[in-house]
Amino acid sequence: MLSRVANSIYWLGRYLERAENYARFIDVNFNLMQDLPSDLKEQWEPLVLASGDQPIFQSKYSTPNRKNVIHFLGMDKDNPNSILSSVTKARENARIIRENLTKETWEKINELYHFVKKGIEKEIWEKDDPRKFFNEVKNRVILLYGLAEATIARTEGWYFRQLGLYLERADKTSRILDVKYHILLPSPQEVGTPLDYLHWMALLKSVTGFNTYRRLYGHIQPSNVVEFLTLNKYFPRSIYFCMKEAELCLRKISESPEEGYINQAEKSLGGLRSQLEFGDVNDLINTGVHEYMDNLQKKLNKLSIEIEKHFFQVKENISIQNQEQA
């Protein structure tokens, strides 16, 4: 497979996952704000912090209120990771590799792009209740996932797409857990209160994991939530699960033997997966959730660079498409 084609397929997976994540985060946070006591201020800044784009936000907006955050994460052209920017880039990557996509996949990506563009015309950030719009974005991305699952051959292109998807998902799970873990409550005295429960429930819902968590763990406890989102071996959005699936994809692409590794990207990913597989939640919490997640995000960024160098950088200094990092 040509490097430029592999690059576009990989980033198509990442951008669609990024758009779906942001739509879900906004939707869940909006629902949470409806349930908070009337004397508490709405918390929208955590979503900006979780995105990693706080410097861009601060350069454009005076305060992280609902209107500004929804516009920034949803429709802001100057935010390279907004839903609009992500869907636009996903469509452009799909256009470049259109001959490698099914007709239905291209049509649904194109429809998603035009639907999101209409969000600007309708000024969705000004609406009293924009949840219908963000729910539709989520559903359209999930439809694309279903189309891919049912119609795409499990060849090299499939594994590049899945690799991008799982790396993006792991990154967003680590970011939302890191930020929410530290600013869930106004004061330590409210640990264990109904407000505490509401925040942890919202965190689980932001990764569509609330019902699964309740079946596996029962009552909500912070250490169990951390374990569930970081180390659980069966939940599709846990960081460990994402790393395990990403490693399988990378080995299929590299045609690696079952033992060892044949490139630096495989070595780094295997080490990260092993760290998570044999990790213990008590050790993680003792290390510090923020410190652990910060270190994990650095390793994910390093891994992304290694994948780009090994698979996408054409030799003899021929440049290829340059994509935005999260």
C-alpha positions as a LaTeX table, in Angstrom:
\begin{tabular}{lrrr}
\hline
Residue & $x$ (\AA) & $y$ (\AA) & $z$ (\AA) \\
\hline
Met1 & 0.00 & 0.00 & 0.00 \\
Leu2 & 1.25 & 3.50 & $-0.87$ \\
Ser3 & 2.33 & 5.59 & 2.11 \\
Arg4 & $-0.04$ & 8.44 & 1.21 \\
Val5 & $-2.99$ & 6.04 & 1.05 \\
Ala6 & $-2.10$ & 4.40 & 4.37 \\
Asn7 & $-1.65$ & 7.86 & 5.92 \\
Ser8 & $-5.09$ & 9.02 & 4.79 \\
Ile9 & $-6.82$ & 5.85 & 5.98 \\
Tyr10 & $-5.11$ & 6.05 & 9.37 \\
Trp11 & $-6.12$ & 9.70 & 9.85 \\
Leu12 & $-9.62$ & 9.07 & 8.59 \\
Gly13 & $-10.00$ & 6.68 & 11.53 \\
Arg14 & $-8.56$ & 9.18 & 14.00 \\
Tyr15 & $-10.62$ & 12.16 & 12.85 \\
Leu16 & $-13.94$ & 10.31 & 12.88 \\
Glu17 & $-13.24$ & 9.01 & 16.37 \\
Arg18 & $-12.25$ & 12.51 & 17.52 \\
Ala19 & $-15.47$ & 14.03 & 16.19 \\
Glu20 & $-17.59$ & 11.33 & 17.84 \\
Asn21 & $-15.79$ & 11.78 & 21.16 \\
Tyr22 & $-16.28$ & 15.55 & 21.21 \\
Ala23 & $-19.97$ & 15.23 & 20.30 \\
Arg24 & $-20.47$ & 12.76 & 23.15 \\
Phe25 & $-18.54$ & 14.85 & 25.68 \\
Ile26 & $-20.66$ & 17.92 & 24.90 \\
Asp27 & $-23.90$ & 15.94 & 25.05 \\
Val28 & $-23.06$ & 14.27 & 28.38 \\
Asn29 & $-21.86$ & 17.52 & 29.96 \\
Phe30 & $-25.04$ & 19.30 & 28.86 \\
Asn31 & $-27.13$ & 16.57 & 30.49 \\
Leu32 & $-25.06$ & 16.86 & 33.67 \\
Met33 & $-25.65$ & 20.60 & 33.84 \\
Gln34 & $-29.42$ & 19.97 & 33.82 \\
Asp35 & $-29.11$ & 17.79 & 36.94 \\
Leu36 & $-26.85$ & 20.05 & 39.00 \\
Pro37 & $-28.31$ & 22.06 & 41.91 \\
Ser38 & $-29.34$ & 25.55 & 40.79 \\
Asp39 & $-26.82$ & 27.22 & 43.11 \\
Leu40 & $-23.83$ & 25.58 & 41.39 \\
Lys41 & $-22.08$ & 27.13 & 38.40 \\
Glu42 & $-22.01$ & 25.16 & 35.18 \\
Gln43 & $-18.67$ & 23.45 & 34.55 \\
Trp44 & $-17.63$ & 23.70 & 30.90 \\
Glu45 & $-13.93$ & 24.40 & 31.28 \\
Pro46 & $-13.12$ & 20.68 & 31.95 \\
Leu47 & $-14.06$ & 19.87 & 28.36 \\
Val48 & $-11.56$ & 22.41 & 27.06 \\
Leu49 & $-8.89$ & 21.04 & 29.38 \\
Ala50 & $-9.62$ & 17.49 & 28.25 \\
Ser51 & $-9.19$ & 18.49 & 24.61 \\
Gly52 & $-5.66$ & 19.76 & 25.26 \\
Asp53 & $-6.46$ & 22.98 & 23.36 \\
Gln54 & $-6.79$ & 25.38 & 26.26 \\
Pro55 & $-4.17$ & 27.86 & 24.90 \\
Ile56 & $-6.16$ & 28.26 & 21.66 \\
Phe57 & $-9.39$ & 28.72 & 23.61 \\
Gln58 & $-7.90$ & 31.34 & 25.92 \\
Ser59 & $-6.57$ & 33.31 & 22.95 \\
Lys60 & $-10.10$ & 33.64 & 21.51 \\
Tyr61 & $-12.61$ & 33.57 & 24.36 \\
Ser62 & $-12.88$ & 35.52 & 27.59 \\
Thr63 & $-14.69$ & 32.88 & 29.64 \\
Pro64 & $-15.38$ & 29.11 & 29.39 \\
Asn65 & $-19.17$ & 29.33 & 29.47 \\
Arg66 & $-21.57$ & 26.99 & 27.69 \\
Lys67 & $-21.90$ & 29.04 & 24.51 \\
Asn68 & $-18.15$ & 29.56 & 24.05 \\
Val69 & $-17.14$ & 25.97 & 24.80 \\
Ile70 & $-19.79$ & 24.45 & 22.53 \\
His71 & $-18.75$ & 26.78 & 19.71 \\
Phe72 & $-15.04$ & 26.09 & 20.28 \\
Leu73 & $-15.32$ & 22.29 & 20.45 \\
Gly74 & $-18.07$ & 22.02 & 17.89 \\
Met75 & $-17.92$ & 24.65 & 15.18 \\
Asp76 & $-14.75$ & 26.73 & 15.52 \\
Lys77 & $-12.74$ & 26.69 & 12.28 \\
Asp78 & $-9.70$ & 28.00 & 14.16 \\
Asn79 & $-9.70$ & 24.99 & 16.47 \\
Pro80 & $-7.89$ & 22.23 & 14.51 \\
Asn81 & $-9.61$ & 19.56 & 16.61 \\
Ser82 & $-13.21$ & 20.84 & 16.68 \\
Ile83 & $-15.96$ & 18.61 & 15.34 \\
Leu84 & $-16.17$ & 20.76 & 12.23 \\
Ser85 & $-12.39$ & 20.61 & 11.65 \\
Ser86 & $-12.22$ & 16.87 & 12.34 \\
Val87 & $-15.11$ & 16.00 & 10.03 \\
Thr88 & $-13.74$ & 18.30 & 7.32 \\
Lys89 & $-10.35$ & 16.58 & 7.50 \\
Ala90 & $-11.96$ & 13.14 & 7.60 \\
Arg91 & $-13.87$ & 13.98 & 4.42 \\
Glu92 & $-10.73$ & 15.29 & 2.72 \\
Asn93 & $-8.83$ & 12.12 & 3.58 \\
Ala94 & $-11.76$ & 10.06 & 2.30 \\
Arg95 & $-11.77$ & 12.05 & $-0.95$ \\
Ile96 & $-8.06$ & 11.36 & $-1.47$ \\
Ile97 & $-8.59$ & 7.60 & $-1.11$ \\
Arg98 & $-12.10$ & 7.45 & $-2.55$ \\
Glu99 & $-11.23$ & 4.50 & $-4.78$ \\
Asn100 & $-10.33$ & 2.52 & $-1.64$ \\
Leu101 & $-13.73$ & 3.16 & 0.01 \\
Thr102 & $-17.11$ & 1.63 & $-0.64$ \\
Lys103 & $-19.70$ & 3.86 & $-2.32$ \\
Glu104 & $-21.85$ & 3.80 & 0.82 \\
Thr105 & $-18.97$ & 4.85 & 3.07 \\
Trp106 & $-18.09$ & 7.86 & 0.91 \\
Glu107 & $-21.74$ & 8.94 & 0.74 \\
Lys108 & $-22.20$ & 8.75 & 4.52 \\
Ile109 & $-18.98$ & 10.69 & 5.19 \\
Asn110 & $-20.13$ & 13.34 & 2.73 \\
Glu111 & $-23.55$ & 13.51 & 4.38 \\
Leu112 & $-21.92$ & 13.86 & 7.81 \\
Tyr113 & $-19.79$ & 16.75 & 6.53 \\
His114 & $-22.78$ & 18.65 & 5.14 \\
Phe115 & $-24.82$ & 17.98 & 8.28 \\
Val116 & $-22.08$ & 19.46 & 10.48 \\
Lys117 & $-21.72$ & 22.45 & 8.13 \\
Lys118 & $-25.41$ & 23.17 & 8.63 \\
Gly119 & $-24.69$ & 23.45 & 12.35 \\
Ile120 & $-22.88$ & 26.71 & 11.58 \\
Glu121 & $-25.83$ & 28.07 & 9.62 \\
Lys122 & $-28.17$ & 27.19 & 12.50 \\
Glu123 & $-25.72$ & 28.63 & 15.07 \\
Ile124 & $-26.12$ & 25.49 & 17.14 \\
Trp125 & $-24.05$ & 26.94 & 20.01 \\
Glu126 & $-26.76$ & 29.56 & 20.53 \\
Lys127 & $-29.54$ & 27.00 & 21.03 \\
Asp128 & $-31.06$ & 26.41 & 24.46 \\
Asp129 & $-30.83$ & 22.67 & 23.88 \\
Pro130 & $-28.34$ & 21.53 & 21.19 \\
Arg131 & $-28.35$ & 17.85 & 22.22 \\
Lys132 & $-30.26$ & 16.65 & 19.16 \\
Phe133 & $-27.50$ & 17.95 & 16.89 \\
Phe134 & $-24.66$ & 16.28 & 18.81 \\
Asn135 & $-26.61$ & 13.04 & 19.15 \\
Glu136 & $-27.00$ & 13.02 & 15.38 \\
Val137 & $-23.25$ & 13.52 & 14.90 \\
Lys138 & $-22.59$ & 10.53 & 17.18 \\
Asn139 & $-25.13$ & 8.37 & 15.38 \\
Arg140 & $-23.76$ & 9.21 & 11.95 \\
Val141 & $-20.20$ & 8.31 & 12.97 \\
Ile142 & $-21.41$ & 5.06 & 14.56 \\
Leu143 & $-23.25$ & 4.28 & 11.31 \\
Leu144 & $-19.96$ & 4.67 & 9.47 \\
Tyr145 & $-18.34$ & 2.25 & 11.93 \\
Gly146 & $-21.13$ & $-0.24$ & 11.26 \\
Leu147 & $-20.70$ & 0.11 & 7.50 \\
Ala148 & $-16.98$ & $-0.51$ & 7.81 \\
Glu149 & $-17.52$ & $-3.53$ & 10.06 \\
Ala150 & $-19.95$ & $-5.10$ & 7.59 \\
Thr151 & $-18.43$ & $-4.16$ & 4.23 \\
Ile152 & $-14.66$ & $-3.57$ & 4.45 \\
Ala153 & $-12.25$ & $-6.42$ & 3.70 \\
Arg154 & $-9.75$ & $-7.14$ & 6.46 \\
Thr155 & $-6.76$ & $-6.08$ & 4.43 \\
Glu156 & $-3.96$ & $-3.63$ & 5.22 \\
Gly157 & $-6.25$ & $-0.60$ & 4.85 \\
Trp158 & $-8.67$ & $-1.93$ & 7.45 \\
Tyr159 & $-5.89$ & $-2.33$ & 10.01 \\
Phe160 & $-4.53$ & 1.18 & 9.41 \\
Arg161 & $-8.01$ & 2.60 & 10.00 \\
Gln162 & $-8.49$ & 0.58 & 13.17 \\
Leu163 & $-5.03$ & 1.53 & 14.40 \\
Gly164 & $-5.88$ & 5.23 & 14.10 \\
Leu165 & $-9.26$ & 4.73 & 15.74 \\
Tyr166 & $-7.89$ & 2.89 & 18.81 \\
Leu167 & $-4.99$ & 5.28 & 19.38 \\
Glu168 & $-7.37$ & 8.24 & 19.25 \\
Arg169 & $-9.82$ & 6.53 & 21.59 \\
Ala170 & $-7.13$ & 5.70 & 24.14 \\
Asp171 & $-5.90$ & 9.29 & 24.08 \\
Lys172 & $-9.37$ & 10.75 & 24.67 \\
Thr173 & $-10.20$ & 8.28 & 27.46 \\
Ser174 & $-6.96$ & 9.17 & 29.25 \\
Arg175 & $-7.60$ & 12.91 & 28.87 \\
Ile176 & $-11.18$ & 12.92 & 30.11 \\
Leu177 & $-10.25$ & 10.70 & 33.06 \\
Asp178 & $-7.25$ & 12.85 & 33.94 \\
Val179 & $-9.19$ & 16.12 & 33.89 \\
Lys180 & $-12.40$ & 14.90 & 35.48 \\
Tyr181 & $-10.57$ & 13.06 & 38.26 \\
His182 & $-9.06$ & 16.30 & 39.50 \\
Ile183 & $-11.90$ & 18.81 & 39.21 \\
Leu184 & $-15.01$ & 16.76 & 39.85 \\
Leu185 & $-16.03$ & 18.53 & 43.05 \\
Pro186 & $-15.88$ & 22.08 & 44.45 \\
Ser187 & $-14.51$ & 20.73 & 47.76 \\
Pro188 & $-13.25$ & 17.44 & 49.31 \\
Gln189 & $-16.13$ & 17.55 & 51.79 \\
Glu190 & $-18.55$ & 16.57 & 49.03 \\
Val191 & $-16.92$ & 13.20 & 48.34 \\
Gly192 & $-19.62$ & 10.54 & 48.64 \\
Thr193 & $-22.50$ & 12.99 & 48.26 \\
Pro194 & $-25.19$ & 12.81 & 45.55 \\
Leu195 & $-23.23$ & 15.50 & 43.67 \\
Asp196 & $-20.16$ & 13.26 & 43.75 \\
Tyr197 & $-22.24$ & 10.42 & 42.31 \\
Leu198 & $-23.57$ & 12.68 & 39.53 \\
His199 & $-20.08$ & 13.65 & 38.42 \\
Trp200 & $-18.72$ & 10.10 & 38.35 \\
Met201 & $-21.85$ & 8.95 & 36.53 \\
Ala202 & $-21.30$ & 11.68 & 33.93 \\
Leu203 & $-17.67$ & 10.62 & 33.53 \\
Leu204 & $-18.72$ & 7.03 & 32.82 \\
Lys205 & $-21.44$ & 8.17 & 30.44 \\
Ser206 & $-18.93$ & 10.32 & 28.57 \\
Val207 & $-17.25$ & 7.09 & 27.48 \\
Thr208 & $-20.56$ & 5.19 & 27.12 \\
Gly209 & $-19.53$ & 2.96 & 30.01 \\
Phe210 & $-22.06$ & 3.62 & 32.78 \\
Asn211 & $-24.25$ & 0.52 & 32.34 \\
Thr212 & $-21.29$ & $-1.78$ & 31.74 \\
Tyr213 & $-19.55$ & $-0.42$ & 34.83 \\
Arg214 & $-22.63$ & $-1.01$ & 37.01 \\
Arg215 & $-22.87$ & $-4.61$ & 35.83 \\
Leu216 & $-19.20$ & $-5.28$ & 36.55 \\
Tyr217 & $-18.61$ & $-3.25$ & 39.71 \\
Gly218 & $-21.98$ & $-2.27$ & 41.18 \\
His219 & $-21.63$ & 0.88 & 43.28 \\
Ile220 & $-19.59$ & 3.78 & 41.95 \\
Gln221 & $-16.20$ & 4.15 & 43.65 \\
Pro222 & $-13.40$ & 6.33 & 42.26 \\
Ser223 & $-10.75$ & 3.57 & 42.34 \\
Asn224 & $-13.08$ & 1.21 & 40.47 \\
Val225 & $-13.83$ & 3.85 & 37.84 \\
Val226 & $-10.10$ & 4.41 & 37.32 \\
Glu227 & $-9.51$ & 0.66 & 36.99 \\
Phe228 & $-12.46$ & 0.26 & 34.62 \\
Leu229 & $-11.37$ & 3.03 & 32.25 \\
Thr230 & $-7.66$ & 2.26 & 32.39 \\
Leu231 & $-7.03$ & $-1.45$ & 32.96 \\
Asn232 & $-10.24$ & $-3.33$ & 32.18 \\
Lys233 & $-9.58$ & $-6.09$ & 29.64 \\
Tyr234 & $-13.08$ & $-6.26$ & 28.15 \\
Phe235 & $-14.49$ & $-2.72$ & 27.90 \\
Pro236 & $-13.88$ & $-1.40$ & 24.35 \\
Arg237 & $-13.00$ & 2.11 & 25.52 \\
Ser238 & $-10.61$ & 1.20 & 28.31 \\
Ile239 & $-7.05$ & 2.27 & 27.59 \\
Tyr240 & $-5.73$ & $-1.27$ & 27.92 \\
Phe241 & $-8.31$ & $-2.66$ & 25.49 \\
Cys242 & $-7.43$ & 0.06 & 22.95 \\
Met243 & $-3.71$ & $-0.68$ & 23.26 \\
Lys244 & $-4.26$ & $-4.41$ & 22.87 \\
Glu245 & $-6.34$ & $-3.92$ & 19.70 \\
Ala246 & $-3.90$ & $-1.33$ & 18.32 \\
Glu247 & $-1.03$ & $-3.76$ & 18.83 \\
Leu248 & $-2.89$ & $-6.49$ & 16.94 \\
Cys249 & $-3.48$ & $-4.06$ & 14.06 \\
Leu250 & 0.17 & $-3.00$ & 13.99 \\
Arg251 & 1.36 & $-6.61$ & 13.91 \\
Lys252 & $-1.00$ & $-7.39$ & 11.02 \\
Ile253 & 0.32 & $-4.39$ & 9.10 \\
Ser254 & 3.97 & $-5.28$ & 9.77 \\
Glu255 & 3.35 & $-9.03$ & 9.32 \\
Ser256 & 5.30 & $-9.59$ & 12.51 \\
Pro257 & 5.91 & $-12.98$ & 14.14 \\
Glu258 & 4.03 & $-13.69$ & 17.36 \\
Glu259 & 7.16 & $-13.09$ & 19.43 \\
Gly260 & 9.31 & $-9.95$ & 19.51 \\
Tyr261 & 9.03 & $-6.90$ & 17.27 \\
Ile262 & 10.42 & $-5.71$ & 13.93 \\
Asn263 & 10.19 & $-1.91$ & 14.23 \\
Gln264 & 10.34 & 0.77 & 16.92 \\
Ala265 & 6.59 & 1.47 & 16.78 \\
Glu266 & 5.85 & $-2.16$ & 17.63 \\
Lys267 & 8.36 & $-2.07$ & 20.47 \\
Ser268 & 6.84 & 1.06 & 22.01 \\
Leu269 & 3.27 & $-0.16$ & 21.63 \\
Gly270 & 4.11 & $-3.58$ & 23.03 \\
Gly271 & 5.78 & $-2.00$ & 26.05 \\
Leu272 & 2.80 & 0.26 & 26.69 \\
Arg273 & 0.33 & $-2.61$ & 26.35 \\
Ser274 & 2.43 & $-4.74$ & 28.72 \\
Gln275 & 2.56 & $-1.94$ & 31.30 \\
Leu276 & $-1.22$ & $-1.74$ & 31.28 \\
Glu277 & $-1.82$ & $-5.48$ & 31.13 \\
Phe278 & 0.17 & $-6.14$ & 34.30 \\
Gly279 & $-0.73$ & $-2.85$ & 36.00 \\
Asp280 & $-2.54$ & $-2.58$ & 39.32 \\
Val281 & $-5.02$ & 0.17 & 40.13 \\
Asn282 & $-3.57$ & 0.69 & 43.61 \\
Asp283 & $-0.11$ & 1.30 & 42.16 \\
Leu284 & $-1.65$ & 3.65 & 39.60 \\
Ile285 & $-3.43$ & 5.70 & 42.28 \\
Asn286 & $-0.35$ & 5.74 & 44.51 \\
Thr287 & 1.66 & 7.07 & 41.57 \\
Gly288 & $-1.01$ & 9.73 & 41.06 \\
Val289 & $-3.71$ & 9.60 & 38.41 \\
His290 & $-2.60$ & 12.87 & 36.84 \\
Glu291 & 1.05 & 11.82 & 36.73 \\
Tyr292 & 0.16 & 8.42 & 35.31 \\
Met293 & $-2.11$ & 9.83 & 32.59 \\
Asp294 & 0.33 & 12.59 & 31.72 \\
Asn295 & 3.08 & 10.02 & 31.23 \\
Leu296 & 0.72 & 7.83 & 29.21 \\
Gln297 & $-0.20$ & 10.70 & 26.88 \\
Lys298 & 3.50 & 11.41 & 26.28 \\
Lys299 & 4.02 & 7.77 & 25.33 \\
Leu300 & 1.02 & 7.87 & 23.00 \\
Asn301 & 2.38 & 10.99 & 21.29 \\
Lys302 & 5.78 & 9.33 & 20.91 \\
Leu303 & 4.12 & 6.23 & 19.48 \\
Ser304 & 2.20 & 8.34 & 16.94 \\
Ile305 & 5.46 & 9.92 & 15.79 \\
Glu306 & 7.10 & 6.50 & 15.43 \\
Ile307 & 4.18 & 5.18 & 13.38 \\
Glu308 & 4.38 & 8.23 & 11.11 \\
Lys309 & 8.14 & 7.84 & 10.63 \\
His310 & 8.01 & 4.12 & 9.89 \\
Phe311 & 4.91 & 3.89 & 7.70 \\
Phe312 & 4.04 & 7.31 & 6.30 \\
Gln313 & 7.25 & 9.25 & 5.67 \\
Val314 & 8.27 & 8.58 & 2.10 \\
Lys315 & 11.96 & 8.01 & 1.61 \\
Glu316 & 14.33 & 10.39 & $-0.20$ \\
Asn317 & 12.74 & 13.45 & 1.40 \\
Ile318 & 9.51 & 13.27 & $-0.61$ \\
Ser319 & 6.94 & 14.92 & 1.64 \\
Ile320 & 3.43 & 13.64 & 2.17 \\
Gln321 & 0.26 & 14.97 & 3.74 \\
Asn322 & 0.88 & 16.58 & 7.11 \\
Gln323 & $-1.85$ & 15.90 & 9.64 \\
Glu324 & $-2.77$ & 17.68 & 12.87 \\
Gln325 & $-1.87$ & 15.99 & 16.14 \\
Ala326 & $-4.40$ & 16.02 & 18.99 \\
\hline
\end{tabular}
